[in-house]
């Protein structure tokens, strides 16, 4: 029963993702999403990118390209917000997500290791808005900031795209072969959480 539900849900989601990915809105959506993620959007763009990539293998690297462009333009906007509008817009964004302490700690590191921290922040799960706002606030060299952003975001988006393009089907097949095991482990985990809470 659960297996049937899983495969029905998978089919439905892939069909919906495929239709959207082939539509005229797909690339502008990814661009705007990644633009906003660099400034204010709270969720990582991969939540939307990966299903789109999985649903249409031929468009994987175009999606990665538009993600890179959107993220880069968003990073530039956030850089200048951090530089000129930090007390108003910058502080509002940080307080909105409770990121001010993270921002302060990160800023102290960025001022000493500019390129490295922008690169690491752009590649890892660190909220990219922390990187972009702090870079402008501290006044990291703009060209260094752009170079680090381009390299780190390119590595992140195109690496995800390559993994899906090269191994996506194999990973899904491997997962689905062991679906019953994963379901049992998931139920054990949920049971443990419920018992702990009680």
Secondary structure, 3 states (H helix, E strand, C coil): CHHHHHHHHHHHHHHHHHHHHCCCHHHHHHHHHHHHHCCCCCCCCHHHHHHHHHHCHHHHHHHHHHHHHHHHHHHHHHHHHHHHCHHHHHHHHHHHCCCHHHHHHHHHHHCCCHHHHHHHHHHCCCCHHHHHHHHHHHCCCHHHHHHHHHHHHHHHHHHHHHHHHHHHHHHHHHHHHCHHHHHHHHHHHHHHHHHHHC
